[in-house]
């Protein structure tokens, strides 16, 4: 029988696949931090809070189009979790992509507090 963490990540994954920012926001803490694999060192571009999350998804200049996530699995490592996945789609420049990635997660109060993202790139 799935537990609350499994349910949370199932909801979060489905919301990501649909780019449903309000459902994504419902799965994360108010002080949620997302460290993207792009941007400045060492943490990449960092998005903090639900409003910044909404702004990121609404910014069409950097958004991937037709992004589809598959082969997703969540793995528990003590009090941390990591998720492996494959993502395909079309980037903001119109170029198709197909990559594997991993996200490291931390939870707080039954929600996702940190998503630290890494992708394989050319």
Rosetta blueprint (number, residue, H / E / L):
1 X L
2 X L
3 X L
4 X H
5 X H
6 X H
7 X H
8 X H
9 X H
10 X H
11 X H
12 X H
13 X H
14 X H
15 X H
16 X H
17 X H
18 X H
19 X L
20 X L
21 X H
22 X H
23 X H
24 X H
25 X H
26 X H
27 X L
28 X E
29 X E
30 X E
31 X E
32 X E
33 X E
34 X E
35 X E
36 X L
37 X L
38 X L
39 X L
40 X L
41 X L
42 X L
43 X L
44 X L
45 X L
46 X E
47 X E
48 X E
49 X H
50 X H
51 X H
52 X H
53 X H
54 X H
55 X H
56 X H
57 X H
58 X H
59 X L
60 X L
61 X L
62 X L
63 X L
64 X L
65 X E
66 X E
67 X E
68 X E
69 X E
70 X E
71 X E
72 X E
73 X E
74 X E
75 X E
76 X E
77 X E
78 X L
79 X L
80 X E
81 X E
82 X E
83 X E
84 X E
85 X E
86 X E
87 X E
88 X E
89 X E
90 X E
91 X L
92 X L
93 X L
94 X L
95 X L
96 X E
97 X E
98 X E
99 X E
100 X E
101 X E
102 X E
103 X E
104 X E
105 X E
106 X E
107 X E
108 X E
109 X L
110 X L
111 X E
112 X E
113 X E
114 X E
115 X E
116 X E
117 X E
118 X E
119 X E
120 X L
121 X L
122 X L
